Each structure stands twice: as C-alpha cells, then as structure tokens.
C-alpha cells in the first residue's frame, strides 16, 4: 500500500457553516473524486466548546437528551454523550450563547443553572467519569448557577437565594455547599477547556470574555467585582482553596464556570487533549499515513489550544504528516509549520468572496479536497 493511502480526517467545525461531521463528509467526497478506493477514517474533533457532544456521538457515544434551564431560565432540550461510564457534558448545550434569542445578550443575569442540571443528568445515568467541556458560554456567573443546581445555596443578608447571574453575586452574604450532590465525590470530573484564564482581574473572565457576551465596560467592572466577592464569601465556607482556585488556570473559562468546577474537585486539562483521549485518536492516528485537520479560521487563537493545534502536535509526535483545511487563513506558512501543519488550504483560495465561502462552504471544501488528493495522494 502507498504510504499515503490511508487518511484520517480530524477536523473541528467551520463555525456558522459546517459541523465537524459535515467537514469530514465533504473532505472525504473530494478526496474520493481523485482516489475512488481511498481508505478514509473520520474522527470529528472538538476542544470542549460547542460541538463537543456531537464529536463524541460521531465517535460512537450514545446521545442522551434532557430538559434543563437555558441561560435565561427558559426550558431547553440539551444533550450529553455517554459510553462505558464516561459522560461528555458540554456546558454550551445548556448555557451557551446559541441558547439566547438572536441579538439578545444578558451579561449580568444569564445563569449556568442548566449546566448543573446536565451534570446531574450524567450522574443519574451512572457516569463514573465526566468530561465537562466548557466554552461558548452566554454566562459570567462563576459557576454559581451550576453549583445551585447541584445542591449549593447562595444567600443574601436576608437569607433569600441570590438572583441568577453574575451581577447578583454582589449581594451574596453566605454560601452553603453542604447540600452538594454526594455522588460528586466519587466521580472523576475533568474540566476541559481551551482557555487558562483566572477568574478575575485584567486576564479574568469578565475582562477578557465579557464583551463577547454583551457586557459594557461598566458591566465588566460590576461582574469582576461581583466574582471577586463571590470567591471571598466562598473562602468563609471552604477555606483558602477558594482563593487558590480563583487564581488557577481555567478558573475563568466560560464565564468562570471553570471556578465552580474546580470547587467540585475537577482536574483542569486542555480541552483538545482530553477529547483526543476520549475519542480514541491515538489508535486512529496509528492507522493513518496522512492527517487532515482544520477549523473555520486558522489564526493566532488556533495556536493556543484549539483543536487543529492539538491534532497537529499529536500527529507530529507520531511522525504523521498533517495538512489543514479552513475557511480563512490568517497564519504565515512558518507559523503553520511550527505547529506541525505542512500546508493549509483555505476556502478563500478557491472562492475569494468570503460571504460565498460561508454560504457554499460544503461544495467549495469538496473542491479543496480534490487539490489535497492531487498533491498528497496521487
């Protein structure tokens, strides 16, 4: 067999255009136009953000659906994935920006309560390991909503429950974690994220990610102070580790839900590394002679823990060549090569009109894949 006759497609979604599964389907179709009998293995990947459950289901996990609270309190149908005692839970399924009505933001009041309900559903399903993928959140509540759904109580001076959202945490007087679901102590909880920000401060959740969720400069200030106060009140309940966790990498992930997860005993790991383990990437890589990765935009952010960088690093360590597909390319060849990517193929190299690339991403990607086949497989 020719050494480049078995291809592994391990790409993330093209946000707003194609799911990771659709990317793999289109690339496969394009490759097989040139090499009809080509052996192709598709392993859609994700880095913990939106699309993580879909990637797990594509890898053979069972999809489970449950009704939970959305970020504004309305009921939504959210999914998690389950296989052999391992659950993949994606906070964006319950508390993500995509759960907000178009054009609506709620930086001060959006809650992660539904994410806690999803974790509880995974416990009910018998999960012994929970991979908690966080990203794409509509929320900045430090995980307070999630913790509430799991049995914690956050009270005002008057003994009333604090209102949902990060802004209301400014009025928090007392935290009581004694009612947390006891099953949490016997599961392995992995916090999977592509960001390592602390909870507060100039690199914290409100300052860095608040504006993406509609937070004004005043809102950012309010949220930062409220989350700092939240951590201070929690110190009275759980001791100095509350402050340690607030400063830890990953605490600021997804509006601070990382902080809540660390309080539950989660172990923080780079999202793509966790997902590659969970999805069975290593054995698939062994079988491959060429790896195709990618995502919607290959840019500076890609190099900091996004899926294509994780795939390329693992492939390079195994001595497998990697090329990438993307909607838009904003990295120089040298930066790509340093990341372990030999060459990148953007949709814009076929169709310069970005709007058309977004609208017709599938057919254009197929055409790109024929180029890859002609260059690397013929």
MIVEX-466769 format. One record per residue (C-alpha): residue number from 1; residue in one letter; x, y, z. Coordinates in nm, 4 decimals, always signed. Example, Ala and Ser with C-alpha at 12.3 -4.5 7.8 and 13.67 -1.06 7.14 Angstrom:
<sites>
1;a;+1.2300;-0.4500;+0.7800
2;s;+1.3670;-0.1060;+0.7140
</sites>
This chain:
<sites>
1;x;+0.0000;+0.0000;+0.0000
2;x;+0.1239;+0.3504;-0.0851
3;x;+0.2348;+0.5172;+0.2393
4;x;-0.0190;+0.7986;+0.1997
5;x;-0.3186;+0.5846;+0.1112
6;x;-0.4969;+0.5917;+0.4470
7;x;-0.6268;+0.9310;+0.5533
8;x;-0.7509;+1.0387;+0.8950
9;x;-0.9792;+1.3439;+0.8927
10;x;-0.9731;+1.5016;+1.2387
11;x;-1.1186;+1.8490;+1.1923
12;x;-1.3335;+2.0763;+1.4066
13;x;-1.6453;+2.2561;+1.2815
14;x;-1.6434;+2.5573;+1.0483
15;x;-1.8497;+2.7742;+1.2814
16;x;-2.1636;+2.9056;+1.1159
17;x;-2.1140;+2.6919;+0.8044
18;x;-2.0404;+2.3238;+0.8644
19;x;-2.0401;+2.0870;+1.1610
20;x;-1.7272;+1.8798;+1.2175
21;x;-1.9159;+1.5767;+1.0806
22;x;-2.0066;+1.7684;+0.7635
23;x;-1.6457;+1.8839;+0.7203
24;x;-1.5332;+1.5194;+0.7279
25;x;-1.8056;+1.4157;+0.4807
26;x;-1.7162;+1.6886;+0.2313
27;x;-1.3413;+1.6271;+0.2546
28;x;-1.3970;+1.2527;+0.2079
29;x;-1.6113;+1.3143;-0.1011
30;x;-1.3457;+1.5428;-0.2541
31;x;-1.0607;+1.3015;-0.1847
32;x;-1.2506;+1.0112;-0.3381
33;x;-1.3179;+1.2045;-0.6556
34;x;-0.9459;+1.1691;-0.7224
35;x;-0.8750;+0.8376;-0.5434
36;x;-1.2045;+0.6404;-0.5517
37;x;-1.0815;+0.3473;-0.3409
38;x;-0.9107;+0.5616;-0.0766
39;x;-0.9349;+0.4368;+0.2834
40;x;-1.0622;+0.7287;+0.4918
41;x;-1.1286;+0.7383;+0.8655
42;x;-1.3296;+1.0305;+1.0011
43;x;-1.2872;+1.1394;+1.3622
44;x;-1.4573;+1.4778;+1.4103
45;x;-1.2921;+1.6632;+1.6976
46;x;-1.3728;+1.9475;+1.9369
47;x;-1.1836;+2.1325;+2.2075
48;x;-1.4516;+2.1381;+2.4795
49;x;-1.6612;+2.4201;+2.3331
50;x;-1.9783;+2.3900;+2.1287
51;x;-1.9739;+2.0797;+1.9112
52;x;-1.8070;+1.8637;+2.1759
53;x;-2.1102;+1.6372;+2.2327
54;x;-2.1584;+1.5980;+1.8561
55;x;-1.7941;+1.4913;+1.8202
56;x;-1.8379;+1.2307;+2.0949
57;x;-2.1564;+1.0968;+1.9344
58;x;-1.9793;+1.0735;+1.5971
59;x;-1.7122;+0.8636;+1.7720
60;x;-1.9717;+0.6146;+1.8978
61;x;-2.1021;+0.7646;+2.2218
62;x;-2.4766;+0.7462;+2.2880
63;x;-2.6616;+1.0769;+2.2710
64;x;-2.8840;+1.1455;+2.5743
65;x;-3.1295;+1.4347;+2.5836
66;x;-3.2711;+1.6096;+2.8880
67;x;-3.4830;+1.9185;+2.9593
68;x;-3.2855;+2.1819;+3.1508
69;x;-3.2897;+2.5562;+3.2165
70;x;-3.1394;+2.7760;+2.9450
71;x;-2.9275;+3.0809;+3.0352
72;x;-3.2374;+3.2981;+3.0869
73;x;-3.4275;+3.0306;+3.2832
74;x;-3.6480;+2.9053;+2.9983
75;x;-3.6599;+2.5280;+2.9433
76;x;-3.4439;+2.3883;+2.6616
77;x;-3.3583;+2.0398;+2.5362
78;x;-2.9876;+1.9768;+2.5881
79;x;-2.7759;+1.6707;+2.5141
80;x;-2.4814;+1.4918;+2.6670
81;x;-2.2943;+1.1853;+2.5438
82;x;-2.2371;+0.8577;+2.7285
83;x;-2.0268;+0.5465;+2.6718
84;x;-1.8943;+0.2849;+2.9147
85;x;-1.9393;+0.5024;+3.2242
86;x;-1.7838;+0.8123;+3.0661
87;x;-2.0072;+1.1126;+3.0021
88;x;-1.9174;+1.4084;+2.7829
89;x;-2.1087;+1.7139;+2.9029
90;x;-2.0932;+2.0402;+2.7085
91;x;-2.1923;+2.3479;+2.9050
92;x;-2.2827;+2.5352;+2.5828
93;x;-2.5663;+2.2838;+2.5298
94;x;-2.7438;+2.4379;+2.8290
95;x;-2.5818;+2.7761;+2.8884
96;x;-2.4285;+2.8723;+2.5539
97;x;-2.4654;+3.1899;+2.3515
98;x;-2.6603;+2.9897;+2.0920
99;x;-2.9332;+2.9445;+2.3562
100;x;-3.0060;+3.3194;+2.3620
101;x;-3.2618;+3.4718;+2.1242
102;x;-3.0965;+3.6396;+1.8223
103;x;-2.9487;+3.9757;+1.9174
104;x;-3.0213;+3.9300;+2.2890
105;x;-2.7419;+3.9343;+2.5490
106;x;-2.7747;+3.9074;+2.9248
107;x;-2.4232;+3.9548;+3.0676
108;x;-2.5388;+4.0299;+3.4227
109;x;-2.8273;+3.7831;+3.4566
110;x;-2.7500;+3.4759;+3.2400
111;x;-2.7119;+3.1657;+3.4580
112;x;-2.5301;+2.8311;+3.4384
113;x;-2.8082;+2.6523;+3.6317
114;x;-2.8886;+2.4307;+3.3306
115;x;-2.5262;+2.3188;+3.3097
116;x;-2.5550;+2.1910;+3.6655
117;x;-2.8735;+2.0070;+3.5665
118;x;-2.6830;+1.8462;+3.2781
119;x;-2.4100;+1.7293;+3.5170
120;x;-2.6797;+1.5881;+3.7455
121;x;-2.8339;+1.4027;+3.4497
122;x;-2.4932;+1.2489;+3.3744
123;x;-2.4697;+1.1334;+3.7381
124;x;-2.8226;+0.9883;+3.7133
125;x;-2.7123;+0.7983;+3.4014
126;x;-2.4381;+0.6283;+3.6041
127;x;-2.1348;+0.8205;+3.4788
128;x;-1.8178;+0.7497;+3.6734
129;x;-1.6045;+0.9904;+3.4687
130;x;-1.7431;+1.3215;+3.3434
131;x;-1.5580;+1.5252;+3.0840
132;x;-1.7011;+1.8742;+3.1281
133;x;-1.6345;+2.0752;+2.8131
134;x;-1.6700;+2.4472;+2.8683
135;x;-1.6714;+2.7281;+2.6124
136;x;-1.9122;+2.9353;+2.4071
137;x;-2.0995;+3.0432;+2.7194
138;x;-2.3605;+3.3188;+2.7487
139;x;-2.2811;+3.3464;+3.1196
140;x;-2.0429;+3.5141;+3.3660
141;x;-2.1675;+3.3788;+3.6984
142;x;-1.8578;+3.1959;+3.8239
143;x;-2.0485;+2.8692;+3.8073
144;x;-2.2853;+2.9801;+4.0861
145;x;-2.5909;+2.8656;+3.8899
146;x;-2.4333;+2.5284;+3.8184
147;x;-2.3440;+2.4796;+4.1850
148;x;-2.7002;+2.5750;+4.2871
149;x;-2.8440;+2.3083;+4.0568
150;x;-2.6155;+2.0559;+4.2266
151;x;-2.7353;+2.1464;+4.5771
152;x;-2.5332;+2.4513;+4.6881
153;x;-2.7109;+2.7512;+4.8420
154;x;-2.6126;+3.1148;+4.7900
155;x;-2.7967;+3.3530;+5.0190
156;x;-2.8385;+3.7278;+5.0688
157;x;-2.8141;+3.9039;+5.4045
158;x;-3.1914;+3.8466;+5.4402
159;x;-3.1441;+3.4717;+5.3893
160;x;-3.3045;+3.4764;+5.0444
161;x;-3.1481;+3.2942;+4.7465
162;x;-2.9341;+3.5281;+4.5376
163;x;-3.0906;+3.6060;+4.1972
164;x;-2.9479;+3.4322;+3.8883
165;x;-2.6453;+3.5701;+3.7051
166;x;-2.3061;+3.7148;+3.7906
167;x;-2.4298;+4.0647;+3.8682
168;x;-2.6411;+3.9468;+4.1629
169;x;-2.3395;+3.7881;+4.3339
170;x;-2.2507;+4.1360;+4.4596
171;x;-2.5319;+4.0824;+4.7136
172;x;-2.4078;+3.7413;+4.8305
173;x;-2.3740;+3.7165;+5.2088
174;x;-2.3370;+3.3421;+5.2703
175;x;-2.2527;+3.0291;+5.0750
176;x;-2.3528;+2.6802;+5.1880
177;x;-2.2027;+2.3881;+4.9939
178;x;-2.3096;+2.1198;+5.2436
179;x;-2.6016;+2.0142;+5.0240
180;x;-2.3922;+1.9385;+4.7150
181;x;-2.4823;+1.6088;+4.5466
182;x;-2.2784;+1.3452;+4.7368
183;x;-2.2195;+1.1483;+4.4138
184;x;-1.9811;+1.4212;+4.3010
185;x;-1.7189;+1.2981;+4.5465
186;x;-1.6996;+0.9577;+4.3792
187;x;-1.6751;+1.0620;+4.0118
188;x;-1.3727;+1.1819;+3.8197
189;x;-1.4589;+1.5276;+3.6900
190;x;-1.2348;+1.6684;+3.4154
191;x;-1.2610;+2.0367;+3.3252
192;x;-1.1881;+2.0501;+2.9518
193;x;-1.1185;+2.3976;+2.8161
194;x;-0.9005;+2.5753;+2.5640
195;x;-0.8504;+2.8798;+2.7892
196;x;-0.6382;+2.9133;+3.1025
197;x;-0.7567;+3.2500;+3.2359
198;x;-0.8010;+3.3099;+3.6111
199;x;-1.1413;+3.4103;+3.7488
200;x;-1.0913;+3.7870;+3.7855
201;x;-0.8514;+4.0694;+3.7077
202;x;-0.7208;+4.2022;+3.3748
203;x;-0.6994;+3.8487;+3.2314
204;x;-1.0102;+3.7237;+3.4106
205;x;-1.3421;+3.6042;+3.2717
206;x;-1.5290;+3.9397;+3.2764
207;x;-1.2449;+4.1499;+3.1297
208;x;-1.1440;+3.9116;+2.8509
209;x;-1.4719;+3.7429;+2.7550
210;x;-1.7444;+3.9679;+2.8975
211;x;-1.7572;+4.1995;+2.5932
212;x;-1.8280;+3.8993;+2.3638
213;x;-2.1384;+3.8370;+2.5768
214;x;-2.2670;+4.1921;+2.5508
215;x;-2.1016;+4.3338;+2.8631
216;x;-2.0350;+4.7100;+2.8564
217;x;-1.7220;+4.8470;+3.0313
218;x;-1.9423;+4.9207;+3.3366
219;x;-2.0836;+4.5654;+3.3252
220;x;-1.7308;+4.4244;+3.3120
221;x;-1.6384;+4.6228;+3.6234
222;x;-1.9567;+4.5102;+3.8013
223;x;-1.9014;+4.1437;+3.7114
224;x;-1.5338;+4.1476;+3.8072
225;x;-1.6143;+4.2930;+4.1498
226;x;-1.9076;+4.0508;+4.1959
227;x;-1.6952;+3.7442;+4.1117
228;x;-1.4147;+3.8623;+4.3411
229;x;-1.6755;+3.8996;+4.6177
230;x;-1.8143;+3.5525;+4.5343
231;x;-1.4680;+3.3979;+4.5837
232;x;-1.4211;+3.5936;+4.9088
233;x;-1.7521;+3.4672;+5.0538
234;x;-1.6644;+3.1122;+4.9483
235;x;-1.3400;+3.1401;+5.1479
236;x;-1.5522;+3.1515;+5.4636
237;x;-1.7170;+2.8249;+5.3553
238;x;-1.4289;+2.6209;+5.2095
239;x;-1.1151;+2.7980;+5.3335
240;x;-0.8091;+2.9273;+5.1454
241;x;-0.8541;+2.6918;+4.8494
242;x;-1.1394;+2.9187;+4.7322
243;x;-0.8813;+3.1927;+4.6657
244;x;-0.6314;+2.9436;+4.5210
245;x;-0.8872;+2.8134;+4.2728
246;x;-0.9853;+3.1682;+4.1701
247;x;-0.6244;+3.2326;+4.0655
248;x;-0.5821;+2.8919;+3.8978
249;x;-0.5578;+2.8403;+3.5207
250;x;-0.9012;+2.7564;+3.3815
251;x;-1.0986;+2.9258;+3.6617
252;x;-1.2064;+3.1963;+3.4180
253;x;-1.3183;+2.9535;+3.1473
254;x;-1.6732;+3.0035;+3.0162
255;x;-1.7591;+3.2991;+3.2367
256;x;-1.5978;+3.1469;+3.5435
257;x;-1.7800;+2.8134;+3.5355
258;x;-1.4280;+2.6716;+3.5486
259;x;-1.4039;+2.8121;+3.9013
260;x;-1.7233;+2.6330;+4.0026
261;x;-1.5915;+2.3088;+3.8529
262;x;-1.2609;+2.3411;+4.0405
263;x;-1.4602;+2.3835;+4.3637
264;x;-1.6255;+2.0488;+4.2811
265;x;-1.2802;+1.8872;+4.2624
266;x;-1.2391;+1.8944;+3.8838
267;x;-0.8989;+1.8460;+3.7250
268;x;-0.8203;+2.1050;+3.4564
269;x;-0.6858;+1.9781;+3.1237
270;x;-0.6529;+2.1307;+2.7770
271;x;-0.9833;+2.0544;+2.6065
272;x;-0.8399;+1.9141;+2.2851
273;x;-0.6040;+1.6778;+2.4741
274;x;-0.8919;+1.5390;+2.6789
275;x;-1.1136;+1.4997;+2.3737
276;x;-0.8433;+1.3251;+2.1696
277;x;-0.8089;+1.0727;+2.4545
278;x;-1.1850;+1.0260;+2.4878
279;x;-1.2444;+0.9941;+2.1127
280;x;-0.9737;+0.7299;+2.0589
281;x;-0.7448;+0.9480;+1.8492
282;x;-0.4183;+0.7629;+1.9207
283;x;-0.5207;+0.4287;+1.7639
284;x;-0.6772;+0.6108;+1.4663
285;x;-0.3511;+0.8024;+1.4214
286;x;-0.1543;+0.4748;+1.4218
287;x;-0.3578;+0.3580;+1.1236
288;x;-0.3169;+0.6816;+0.9268
289;x;-0.0488;+0.7918;+0.6852
290;x;-0.1868;+1.1435;+0.6280
291;x;-0.3886;+1.3549;+0.8720
292;x;-0.6246;+1.6333;+0.7641
293;x;-0.7322;+1.8745;+1.0374
294;x;-0.8904;+2.2188;+1.0343
295;x;-1.1488;+2.4684;+1.1596
296;x;-1.3312;+2.7750;+1.0333
297;x;-1.0490;+3.0209;+1.0934
298;x;-0.6832;+2.9269;+1.1264
299;x;-0.5392;+3.2216;+1.3174
300;x;-0.3337;+3.3138;+1.6245
301;x;-0.6007;+3.1669;+1.8534
302;x;-0.5621;+2.8303;+1.6798
303;x;-0.2082;+2.8050;+1.8145
304;x;-0.3299;+2.8440;+2.1742
305;x;-0.5019;+2.5151;+2.2454
306;x;-0.7552;+2.4950;+1.9625
307;x;-0.8382;+2.1598;+1.8040
308;x;-0.6153;+2.1773;+1.4914
309;x;-0.3078;+2.2640;+1.7006
310;x;-0.3737;+1.9686;+1.9322
311;x;-0.4261;+1.7302;+1.6410
312;x;-0.1106;+1.8546;+1.4659
313;x;+0.1016;+1.8253;+1.7804
314;x;-0.0090;+1.4648;+1.8394
315;x;+0.0409;+1.3742;+1.4720
316;x;+0.3874;+1.5289;+1.4620
317;x;+0.4874;+1.3321;+1.7726
318;x;+0.3769;+1.0167;+1.5897
319;x;+0.5619;+1.1152;+1.2724
320;x;+0.2477;+1.1634;+1.0628
321;x;+0.2229;+1.4468;+0.8070
322;x;-0.0606;+1.6969;+0.8589
323;x;-0.2405;+1.9364;+0.6261
324;x;-0.5270;+2.1638;+0.7259
325;x;-0.8470;+2.2948;+0.5703
326;x;-1.0097;+2.6170;+0.6855
327;x;-1.2499;+2.8886;+0.5831
328;x;-1.0000;+3.1650;+0.6364
329;x;-0.6228;+3.1534;+0.6808
330;x;-0.4526;+3.4200;+0.8915
331;x;-0.1279;+3.2392;+0.9745
332;x;+0.2003;+3.2543;+0.7856
333;x;+0.3437;+2.9291;+0.6491
334;x;+0.6223;+2.9475;+0.9075
335;x;+0.3741;+2.9585;+1.1981
336;x;+0.1801;+2.6674;+1.0486
337;x;+0.4990;+2.4638;+1.0116
338;x;+0.5991;+2.5337;+1.3722
339;x;+0.2586;+2.3997;+1.4781
340;x;+0.3194;+2.0818;+1.2770
341;x;+0.0984;+2.1684;+0.9780
342;x;+0.2749;+2.1240;+0.6436
343;x;+0.0246;+2.3284;+0.4432
344;x;-0.3183;+2.4886;+0.4854
345;x;-0.5954;+2.5036;+0.2259
346;x;-0.8429;+2.7896;+0.2851
347;x;-1.1805;+2.8111;+0.1116
348;x;-1.0821;+3.1640;+0.0075
349;x;-0.8127;+3.0171;-0.2204
350;x;-1.0983;+2.8724;-0.4300
351;x;-1.3585;+3.1468;-0.3775
352;x;-1.2236;+3.4918;-0.2746
353;x;-1.5723;+3.6164;-0.1739
354;x;-1.5996;+3.5419;+0.1990
355;x;-1.9804;+3.5603;+0.2001
356;x;-1.9923;+3.2950;-0.0729
357;x;-1.7428;+3.0802;+0.1212
358;x;-1.9748;+3.0861;+0.4214
359;x;-2.2874;+3.0185;+0.2144
360;x;-2.1350;+2.7458;-0.0064
361;x;-1.8742;+2.6052;+0.2297
362;x;-1.9579;+2.2397;+0.1559
363;x;-1.9101;+2.2332;-0.2238
364;x;-1.6034;+2.4603;-0.2026
365;x;-1.4473;+2.2336;+0.0607
366;x;-1.5002;+1.9339;-0.1684
367;x;-1.3113;+2.1142;-0.4430
368;x;-1.0299;+2.1929;-0.1998
369;x;-1.0130;+1.8268;-0.1009
370;x;-0.9551;+1.7272;-0.4643
371;x;-0.6498;+1.9556;-0.4589
372;x;-0.5244;+1.7837;-0.1451
373;x;-0.5701;+1.4426;-0.3092
374;x;-0.3884;+1.5523;-0.6265
375;x;-0.0991;+1.6982;-0.4260
376;x;-0.0598;+1.4415;-0.1484
377;x;-0.2177;+1.1179;-0.2689
378;x;-0.1653;+1.0900;-0.6445
</sites>
